[in-house]
Amino acid sequence: MTEDDQNPGTRTHPPGTEYARAAEQQLPRRRGECTVVEEPPVRKVERMPAVLPRVSSSDLLKGLRELIIEHAGEEYRLRLTSNGKLILTK
């Protein structure tokens, strides 16, 4: 039994050949040649709730024009502009 038989979906090439180097580096191939590359595992995506919670900007700002939001050890600044727009900066 060869290594290809033991690992279906993968293909090996003799070491030191152009094909082996290309397979290791995942380089483009010549026309008509192909290599099977194993795909990385698929990440599960968390589903969003059907109805998202809603917070009013006035409830966040409480009469102020600016506030600091802490997230993952970083500080972000939420600012209300003179045109009534919100700007979030790091």
C-alpha positions in Angstrom: 0.0 0.0 0.0 1.5 3.4 -1.0 1.3 6.6 0.9 -1.3 7.9 -1.6 -3.5 4.9 -0.8 -3.2 5.6 2.9 -4.1 9.3 2.6 -6.8 9.6 0.0 -7.3 13.2 -1.2 -3.6 13.9 -1.1 -0.8 13.2 -3.6 2.9 13.0 -3.0 5.7 13.6 -5.5 9.3 12.3 -5.5 11.4 14.6 -3.3 13.4 17.2 -5.1 11.3 17.3 -8.2 9.7 20.4 -9.6 6.3 18.9 -8.6 7.3 18.3 -5.0 8.7 21.8 -4.6 5.6 23.3 -6.1 3.4 21.1 -3.9 5.3 22.2 -0.8 5.0 25.9 -1.8 1.6 25.6 -3.4 2.9 27.2 -6.5 0.9 27.4 -9.7 1.2 24.4 -12.0 1.6 24.0 -15.7 -1.6 23.6 -17.7 -3.1 20.1 -17.3 -1.4 19.4 -13.9 -3.2 19.5 -10.6 -2.6 18.8 -7.0 -5.2 18.3 -4.3 -4.6 20.6 -1.4 -6.3 19.8 1.9 -8.7 22.5 2.9 -8.4 24.1 6.4 -11.2 23.2 8.8 -14.4 25.2 8.5 -15.0 27.7 11.3 -18.5 27.6 12.8 -20.2 31.0 12.6 -22.4 32.1 15.5 -25.9 32.8 14.5 -27.3 36.3 15.1 -30.5 36.5 17.2 -33.6 37.1 15.1 -34.1 40.5 16.8 -31.0 42.4 17.9 -31.0 44.4 21.1 -31.3 48.1 20.4 -29.7 50.9 22.4 -30.3 54.6 21.8 -27.2 56.7 21.4 -28.7 59.2 23.8 -28.9 56.4 26.4 -25.2 55.7 25.8 -24.0 59.3 25.8 -26.3 60.5 28.6 -26.1 64.1 27.5 -22.4 64.1 26.8 -20.8 64.5 23.3 -18.1 61.9 23.9 -17.5 58.7 25.8 -14.9 55.9 26.1 -15.8 52.3 25.3 -13.5 49.6 26.7 -13.4 46.4 24.6 -10.9 43.6 24.7 -8.4 45.7 26.7 -8.5 48.5 24.2 -10.2 51.9 24.4 -12.4 53.3 21.7 -13.9 56.8 21.6 -17.5 57.4 20.6 -18.1 61.0 19.6 -21.2 62.9 18.6 -20.3 65.5 15.9 -21.8 68.9 15.4 -23.8 67.5 12.5 -25.4 64.8 14.7 -23.3 61.9 13.3 -21.5 59.3 15.5 -17.8 58.6 15.0 -16.1 55.6 16.7 -12.3 55.8 16.8 -9.6 53.7 18.4 
